[in-house]
């Protein structure tokens, strides 16, 4: 009886194994994707595009990026393509459409993943979530949004994924997407309320094990909107079951080509490209004759050196009327305007419009300079790319004095403001922006008086100011 049961048991096992072979045959090289494994996996990444949709001056557009990708794929075959955050926000054409032109461009280039960055929060994250709601009428991403360590009121975001698995060159590549730890402080407080960016290290460690063991990935890549040498070192020290094969960074706008040695001697690559399409990063993973990872080769390309791609030029033409609106001249400057001067002029414009006695904005809200010549609408959007709304309130003289003493290094005041004329016993009408008013660094100075929400965008106030002055 026992012998008969043993025979039946062995028969069932053989039947199950035979079924696996029939339904999912393994090629001679062991690949499970149906494509024979080659000797390399090719990956490209962009980061911090900040809405740079079309070529403008010395800044390349997506047409140049697409031209570069096309040439590389003609030579090497299909690439994995990853956008590592801060892609949409920063130019007139992108801001007025909440990033839709850039989204359509990434779709046209067949991007595989998009990592949520801090500036994806600038319009409210719901604007980005709409691109993953299944409704093509408002724009829909053909790629997943990755946010493995972002939670809202303790819960994961239902419209994002922790990782995506992509096949390239016959290999399974798992891509984990995270945002840098602590980057909540780079976002307006009201836009990030309820969100938390969890420590990514244990999350990446667990997910890399899942991808290697359960998903049987050949490569594991971490794409992070952030750059942290501590994080990179910790990841390189993971044990074999959690090995990460590359870290793709963003946020600091630097060109980075670095390596950290893993326990097995493999040099784990760390790469980041510059902002605004100025460079594009490539990782080529090479394999030996037994399909084991051998090394990673890093290259940075300049999209400006490549011919525009026709598909993206057609897409740009679709937005030609809006692009033309951004070219409208609002003023002329005979001198170069530097960030500090622009910040102080912005504060003066707010002071005058709202009959305030003092006005100020944060220095980080001024992101570009303006050279001699006509000042166009699109220039103002590059200088003041954030949707910061003006708030009017009051502040006691003593609090204003304290604010200036403690925070003036981080603020631009109207250029006719004189700290030494502050009367501690007086109440001052002030104009500022929501980022400053609600930010934890400053809110303690404003507790005495309620805010008046004007609903006016700071940059619109500046455009009106320039047109009035000229």
C-alpha positions as CSV (number, residue, x, y, z in Angstrom):
1,X,0.0,0.0,0.0
2,X,2.8,2.4,0.9
3,X,4.6,1.5,-2.3
4,X,1.5,2.3,-4.4
5,X,1.1,5.7,-2.7
6,X,4.8,6.5,-3.3
7,X,4.4,5.7,-7.0
8,X,1.3,7.9,-7.3
9,X,3.1,10.7,-5.5
10,X,6.1,10.5,-7.9
11,X,3.7,10.4,-10.9
12,X,2.0,13.6,-9.7
13,X,5.3,15.4,-9.4
14,X,6.5,14.3,-12.8
15,X,3.1,15.4,-14.3
16,X,3.4,18.8,-12.7
17,X,6.9,19.3,-13.9
18,X,6.0,18.2,-17.4
19,X,3.1,20.7,-17.4
20,X,5.6,23.5,-16.5
21,X,7.9,22.6,-19.4
22,X,5.1,22.5,-21.9
23,X,3.5,25.8,-20.9
24,X,6.7,27.8,-20.2
25,X,9.6,26.2,-22.1
26,X,13.0,27.3,-21.0
27,X,15.4,28.4,-23.8
28,X,18.9,26.8,-23.7
29,X,20.3,29.8,-21.9
30,X,17.8,29.7,-19.1
31,X,15.8,32.8,-19.9
32,X,12.1,32.7,-18.9
33,X,11.0,35.7,-21.1
34,X,11.0,33.9,-24.4
35,X,13.9,36.1,-25.7
36,X,17.4,34.6,-25.8
37,X,19.7,36.4,-23.3
38,X,22.3,38.6,-24.9
39,X,25.5,40.0,-23.5
40,X,24.1,43.4,-22.3
41,X,21.2,45.3,-20.8
42,X,20.8,49.0,-21.9
43,X,19.2,51.6,-19.7
44,X,18.7,55.4,-20.0
45,X,17.5,57.9,-17.4
46,X,16.5,61.6,-17.3
47,X,15.9,63.7,-14.2
48,X,14.8,67.1,-13.2
49,X,13.6,68.1,-16.7
50,X,11.5,70.9,-15.0
51,X,9.1,71.2,-17.9
52,X,11.7,71.7,-20.6
53,X,9.4,70.6,-23.4
54,X,11.0,72.1,-26.5
55,X,14.4,73.4,-27.4
56,X,14.8,77.0,-26.2
57,X,18.1,78.8,-26.3
58,X,20.8,76.6,-25.0
59,X,18.4,74.2,-23.3
60,X,17.5,71.1,-25.4
61,X,13.9,69.9,-25.7
62,X,12.3,66.5,-25.7
63,X,12.8,66.5,-29.5
64,X,16.5,66.4,-28.9
65,X,16.2,63.7,-26.2
66,X,14.0,61.6,-28.5
67,X,16.6,62.1,-31.3
68,X,19.4,60.8,-29.1
69,X,17.3,57.9,-27.9
70,X,16.4,56.9,-31.5
71,X,20.1,56.9,-32.5
72,X,21.1,54.8,-29.5
73,X,18.3,52.3,-30.1
74,X,19.1,52.0,-33.8
75,X,22.6,51.0,-32.7
76,X,22.0,48.9,-29.6
77,X,18.4,47.9,-29.6
78,X,15.6,48.8,-27.2
79,X,16.6,50.6,-24.0
80,X,14.9,50.7,-20.6
81,X,13.9,54.3,-20.1
82,X,13.3,55.9,-16.6
83,X,12.3,59.4,-15.5
84,X,13.4,60.0,-12.0
85,X,11.2,62.9,-10.9
86,X,10.8,66.7,-11.1
87,X,9.9,66.3,-14.8
88,X,6.7,68.4,-15.2
89,X,7.0,71.6,-13.3
90,X,9.0,74.6,-14.3
91,X,8.1,76.2,-17.7
92,X,5.2,78.2,-19.0
93,X,4.0,75.6,-21.5
94,X,4.2,72.7,-19.0
95,X,2.8,74.6,-16.0
96,X,-0.3,75.9,-17.7
97,X,-1.1,72.2,-18.7
98,X,0.0,70.6,-15.5
99,X,2.7,68.7,-17.3
100,X,0.6,67.1,-20.0
101,X,3.0,68.0,-22.9
102,X,5.8,66.3,-21.0
103,X,3.6,63.3,-20.3
104,X,2.7,62.9,-23.9
105,X,6.4,63.2,-24.8
106,X,7.4,60.5,-22.4
107,X,4.6,58.3,-23.8
108,X,5.9,58.9,-27.4
109,X,9.4,57.8,-26.3
110,X,8.0,54.6,-24.7
111,X,9.3,55.4,-21.2
112,X,9.1,52.5,-18.7
113,X,8.8,54.2,-15.3
114,X,8.4,57.6,-13.7
115,X,9.6,58.2,-10.1
116,X,7.7,60.7,-8.1
117,X,9.8,63.7,-7.1
118,X,9.2,66.6,-4.7
119,X,8.1,69.0,-7.4
120,X,5.4,66.6,-8.5
121,X,3.6,67.9,-5.4
122,X,3.7,71.5,-6.4
123,X,0.3,71.6,-8.0
124,X,-1.1,69.1,-5.5
125,X,-0.3,65.5,-6.1
126,X,-3.9,64.9,-7.4
127,X,-2.9,66.6,-10.6
128,X,-0.3,63.8,-11.2
129,X,-2.6,61.1,-10.0
130,X,-5.1,62.1,-12.7
131,X,-2.6,60.7,-15.2
132,X,-3.1,57.3,-13.7
133,X,-6.9,57.3,-13.3
134,X,-7.7,55.3,-16.4
135,X,-9.4,58.2,-18.1
136,X,-7.6,59.1,-21.3
137,X,-9.7,62.3,-21.7
138,X,-7.5,64.1,-19.1
139,X,-4.2,62.4,-20.2
140,X,-3.0,59.0,-19.2
141,X,0.5,57.7,-18.6
142,X,1.6,54.6,-20.6
143,X,4.1,53.9,-17.8
144,X,3.7,53.3,-14.0
145,X,4.4,55.9,-11.4
146,X,6.8,54.6,-8.7
147,X,6.7,55.7,-5.1
148,X,7.7,52.8,-2.8
149,X,8.3,54.9,0.3
150,X,5.5,57.5,0.0
151,X,2.5,57.1,2.2
152,X,-0.6,59.3,2.8
153,X,-2.0,59.2,6.3
154,X,-0.2,55.9,6.7
155,X,-1.4,54.2,3.5
156,X,0.3,53.5,0.2
157,X,-0.8,55.5,-2.8
158,X,-3.2,53.4,-4.7
159,X,-2.3,54.8,-8.1
160,X,1.5,54.2,-7.7
161,X,3.6,51.0,-7.6
162,X,6.6,50.0,-5.6
163,X,8.4,48.6,-8.6
164,X,8.1,47.6,-12.2
165,X,9.7,44.7,-14.0
166,X,10.9,45.3,-17.6
167,X,12.4,42.7,-20.0
168,X,15.5,43.9,-21.9
169,X,18.0,41.8,-23.8
170,X,16.4,38.6,-22.5
171,X,16.9,39.6,-18.9
172,X,14.3,40.5,-16.2
173,X,15.0,43.9,-14.7
174,X,13.3,45.0,-11.5
175,X,13.1,48.8,-11.0
176,X,12.3,50.1,-7.5
177,X,11.2,53.8,-7.3
178,X,11.6,55.9,-4.2
179,X,11.8,59.6,-3.1
180,X,14.7,60.9,-1.0
181,X,14.3,60.6,2.7
182,X,13.3,63.9,4.3
183,X,12.4,65.8,1.1
184,X,9.1,66.8,2.6
185,X,10.9,70.0,3.7
186,X,11.4,70.8,0.0
187,X,7.6,71.0,-0.6
188,X,5.1,73.7,0.5
189,X,3.7,72.5,3.8
190,X,0.0,72.6,2.6
191,X,0.9,70.5,-0.5
192,X,2.6,67.7,1.5
193,X,0.2,67.7,4.5
194,X,-0.6,64.1,5.5
195,X,2.2,62.6,3.4
196,X,5.3,60.9,4.8
197,X,8.4,59.8,3.0
198,X,9.6,56.7,4.9
199,X,13.2,55.6,5.3
200,X,13.9,54.0,2.0
201,X,16.7,51.7,3.1
202,X,14.7,48.9,4.7
203,X,12.0,49.2,2.0
204,X,14.6,48.8,-0.8
205,X,16.2,45.9,1.1
206,X,12.9,44.0,1.3
207,X,11.8,44.8,-2.3
208,X,15.2,43.8,-3.8
209,X,14.8,40.4,-2.0
210,X,11.3,40.1,-3.4
211,X,12.5,40.9,-7.0
212,X,15.4,38.5,-6.8
213,X,13.7,35.5,-5.1
214,X,10.0,35.7,-5.9
215,X,10.2,37.5,-9.2
216,X,13.5,36.0,-10.2
217,X,14.9,39.2,-11.7
218,X,18.3,39.1,-13.2
219,X,18.9,42.8,-12.3
220,X,17.6,45.1,-9.6
221,X,17.9,48.8,-10.1
222,X,16.9,51.6,-7.6
223,X,15.7,54.8,-9.1
224,X,15.6,57.5,-6.5
225,X,14.6,61.2,-6.6
226,X,17.4,62.2,-4.3
227,X,21.1,61.8,-3.8
228,X,22.6,60.5,-0.6
229,X,26.1,59.1,-0.3
230,X,24.9,57.4,2.9
231,X,22.0,55.7,1.1
232,X,24.3,54.6,-1.7
233,X,26.8,53.1,0.7
234,X,24.1,51.3,2.7
235,X,22.6,49.8,-0.5
236,X,26.0,48.6,-1.7
237,X,26.4,46.8,1.6
238,X,23.3,44.7,1.2
239,X,23.8,40.9,1.4
240,X,23.6,38.7,-1.7
241,X,19.9,38.0,-1.4
242,X,19.2,41.7,-1.5
243,X,21.9,42.9,-4.0
244,X,21.1,46.1,-5.9
245,X,22.9,46.4,-9.3
246,X,22.6,50.2,-9.8
247,X,21.3,53.4,-8.2
248,X,19.9,56.1,-10.4
249,X,19.7,59.5,-8.7
250,X,18.1,62.9,-9.1
251,X,17.2,66.2,-7.3
252,X,20.7,67.8,-7.0
253,X,21.0,68.7,-10.8
254,X,24.6,67.3,-10.9
255,X,26.2,65.0,-13.4
256,X,27.3,62.0,-11.3
257,X,29.1,58.9,-12.4
258,X,30.2,57.0,-9.3
259,X,30.7,53.4,-8.1
260,X,30.4,51.6,-4.7
261,X,31.9,48.2,-4.3
262,X,29.6,45.4,-3.3
263,X,30.6,42.4,-1.1
264,X,31.1,40.3,-4.3
265,X,33.5,42.8,-5.8
266,X,31.0,44.1,-8.3
267,X,31.2,47.9,-8.7
268,X,27.7,49.2,-8.3
269,X,27.1,52.2,-10.5
270,X,25.5,55.4,-9.3
271,X,24.4,57.9,-12.0
272,X,22.6,61.2,-12.2
273,X,22.2,63.6,-15.2
274,X,22.0,67.3,-15.1
275,X,18.7,69.2,-15.2
276,X,16.6,70.6,-18.1
277,X,17.6,67.9,-20.6
278,X,21.2,69.1,-20.6
279,X,22.4,65.5,-20.2
280,X,21.1,62.0,-20.4
281,X,22.6,59.1,-18.5
282,X,23.2,55.6,-19.9
283,X,24.1,52.4,-18.0
284,X,25.2,49.4,-20.0
285,X,25.2,46.2,-17.9
286,X,27.4,43.5,-19.4
287,X,27.3,39.8,-18.8
288,X,29.8,36.9,-19.1
289,X,29.3,33.7,-21.1
290,X,27.3,32.2,-18.3
291,X,24.9,35.2,-18.2
292,X,26.3,36.5,-14.9
293,X,26.5,40.2,-14.4
294,X,30.1,41.4,-15.1
295,X,30.3,45.2,-15.0
296,X,28.3,48.4,-15.6
297,X,29.5,51.1,-17.9
298,X,28.3,54.7,-17.4
299,X,28.0,57.3,-20.2
300,X,26.6,60.8,-20.2
301,X,25.2,62.2,-23.5
302,X,24.4,65.8,-24.6
303,X,20.9,65.8,-26.2
304,X,21.7,69.2,-27.8
305,X,24.1,67.4,-30.2
306,X,21.4,65.3,-31.7
307,X,18.8,66.0,-34.4
308,X,15.2,66.6,-33.3
309,X,12.9,63.6,-33.7
310,X,9.9,64.1,-36.0
311,X,7.4,62.6,-33.6
312,X,8.2,65.1,-30.9
313,X,8.3,68.0,-33.3
314,X,4.7,67.0,-34.3
315,X,3.7,67.0,-30.7
316,X,5.3,70.4,-30.1
317,X,3.4,71.8,-33.1
318,X,0.2,70.7,-31.3
319,X,1.0,73.2,-28.6
320,X,2.2,76.0,-30.9
321,X,-0.5,78.5,-29.9
322,X,0.3,78.2,-26.2
323,X,4.1,78.3,-26.9
324,X,3.5,81.6,-28.8
325,X,1.6,83.0,-25.8
326,X,4.6,82.3,-23.7
327,X,6.7,84.3,-26.1
328,X,4.8,87.5,-25.4
329,X,7.0,90.4,-24.4
330,X,6.0,92.2,-21.2
331,X,9.1,94.4,-20.6
332,X,12.6,95.2,-21.6
333,X,15.7,95.3,-19.4
334,X,18.9,97.1,-20.4
335,X,20.8,95.2,-17.7
336,X,21.2,91.6,-16.5
337,X,18.8,90.8,-13.7
338,X,20.2,88.5,-11.1
339,X,18.3,86.4,-8.7
340,X,18.6,88.7,-5.7
341,X,17.4,91.7,-7.7
342,X,14.5,89.8,-9.2
343,X,13.5,88.6,-5.7
344,X,13.5,92.1,-4.3
345,X,11.6,93.4,-7.3
346,X,9.1,90.7,-6.9
347,X,8.6,91.7,-3.2
348,X,8.3,95.3,-4.2
349,X,5.6,94.4,-6.8
350,X,3.6,92.6,-4.0
351,X,4.0,95.5,-1.6
352,X,2.7,98.0,-4.1
353,X,-0.3,95.8,-5.3
354,X,-1.6,95.0,-1.9
355,X,-0.7,98.3,-0.1
356,X,1.6,96.5,2.2
357,X,4.3,98.1,4.3
358,X,6.6,95.1,3.9
359,X,6.8,92.2,1.5
360,X,9.1,89.2,1.2
361,X,9.5,85.8,-0.5
362,X,11.8,82.9,0.0
363,X,15.2,82.9,-1.8
364,X,14.5,79.4,-3.1
365,X,11.5,80.6,-5.0
366,X,13.7,82.5,-7.5
367,X,15.2,79.9,-9.9
368,X,16.7,81.8,-12.8
369,X,18.2,85.1,-14.0
370,X,17.2,87.3,-16.9
371,X,19.6,88.7,-19.4
372,X,19.7,92.0,-21.3
373,X,16.8,92.3,-23.8
374,X,13.1,91.7,-23.9
375,X,11.4,90.0,-20.9
376,X,8.9,87.4,-22.0
377,X,6.1,85.6,-20.2
378,X,8.0,82.3,-20.4
379,X,11.0,84.1,-18.7
380,X,8.9,85.0,-15.7
381,X,7.8,81.3,-15.4
382,X,11.4,80.2,-15.4
383,X,12.3,82.7,-12.7
384,X,9.2,82.0,-10.6
385,X,8.2,78.5,-11.6
386,X,6.2,77.6,-8.5
387,X,2.5,78.1,-8.2
388,X,2.9,80.3,-5.1
389,X,-0.1,82.3,-4.2
390,X,0.1,85.7,-2.4
391,X,-1.1,86.0,1.2
392,X,-1.7,89.3,3.0
393,X,-1.6,89.5,6.8
394,X,-0.3,91.5,9.6
395,X,2.7,91.1,11.9
396,X,3.8,93.0,15.0
397,X,6.9,95.1,14.8
398,X,8.7,92.9,17.4
399,X,7.9,89.7,15.4
400,X,9.0,91.4,12.1
401,X,12.3,92.4,13.7
402,X,12.8,88.8,15.0
403,X,11.9,87.4,11.6
404,X,14.5,89.6,9.9
405,X,17.2,88.8,12.4
406,X,16.7,85.1,12.2
407,X,15.6,84.5,8.6
408,X,16.7,87.3,6.4
409,X,19.4,85.1,4.9
410,X,16.6,83.0,3.4
411,X,14.3,85.8,2.3
412,X,14.2,88.6,-0.2
413,X,12.5,91.7,1.1
414,X,11.2,94.6,-1.0
415,X,14.3,96.7,-2.0
416,X,13.1,99.8,-0.1
417,X,12.7,97.9,3.2
418,X,14.9,99.3,6.1
419,X,15.3,97.0,9.0
420,X,16.5,99.8,11.3
421,X,13.2,101.7,10.9
422,X,11.1,98.9,12.4
423,X,9.0,100.1,15.3
424,X,8.5,97.2,17.7
425,X,5.2,98.6,19.0
426,X,3.7,99.0,15.5
427,X,1.6,96.5,13.5
428,X,2.7,96.1,9.9
429,X,0.6,95.0,6.9
430,X,2.7,92.5,5.0
431,X,2.5,90.5,1.8
432,X,4.2,87.1,1.4
433,X,3.5,83.8,-0.4
434,X,1.8,80.6,0.8
435,X,5.1,78.7,0.8
436,X,6.6,81.1,3.4
437,X,3.4,81.6,5.4
438,X,2.7,77.9,5.9
439,X,6.3,76.6,6.1
440,X,7.3,75.3,9.5
441,X,10.4,77.6,9.4
442,X,8.3,80.7,9.4
443,X,4.8,80.0,10.7
444,X,5.7,80.9,14.3
445,X,6.1,84.5,13.2
446,X,2.5,84.8,11.9
447,X,0.4,83.3,14.7
448,X,-1.1,86.6,15.9
449,X,-3.1,87.6,12.8
450,X,-5.3,85.7,10.3
451,X,-4.2,85.4,6.6
452,X,-6.0,87.0,3.7
453,X,-5.8,84.5,0.8
454,X,-5.7,86.6,-2.4
455,X,-5.7,83.7,-4.8
456,X,-3.2,85.6,-7.0
457,X,-0.1,83.8,-8.3
458,X,3.1,85.6,-7.4
459,X,4.4,85.5,-11.0
460,X,1.1,86.9,-12.3
461,X,1.6,89.8,-10.0
462,X,5.1,90.3,-11.3
463,X,3.9,90.2,-15.0
464,X,1.3,92.9,-14.2
465,X,3.9,94.9,-12.3
466,X,6.3,94.8,-15.3
467,X,3.6,95.7,-17.8
468,X,2.4,98.6,-15.6
469,X,6.0,99.9,-15.1
470,X,6.7,99.8,-18.8
